[in-house]
Amino acid sequence: MKILKEYSFALINPKLASIVVRVVIVVDSILFTINHGHALIKGKMTRDREVPGFAWSAEGWRCAIAG
């Protein structure tokens, strides 16, 4: 239970947030380009691709805090 409480605090800790934001922006940009770049360039980006692409940012935030 202590680990969960510390993890929850880390998610909103301003000191960690500045580092995490930079990591998430870089890593998510790379992953988004790998997974959806071709569709974006060709103009074939659909809602079915957009939603998972942007939802992945939340996962990136969680992983950056945990890692």
C-alpha positions, 0 to 999 in steps of 0.5 A: 500500500505504501508503494501505491501511495508513493506512486500516486504522489509521484504522478503529481509531484512538480519536481518530477513532472518537468522531467516526465513531460520532456520524456513523454513528449520525445518518446511519444513523438517518436512512437506516434511517428513510427505507428501513425506517421505514414497515415498522417503524411498520406492524409489517411489518419482516421479517428480509429488511429487518432484516439489510440495515438493520443491515449498512448500519451497517458500510458507514456506519462505513467511509464515515465514516472514508474521508470 
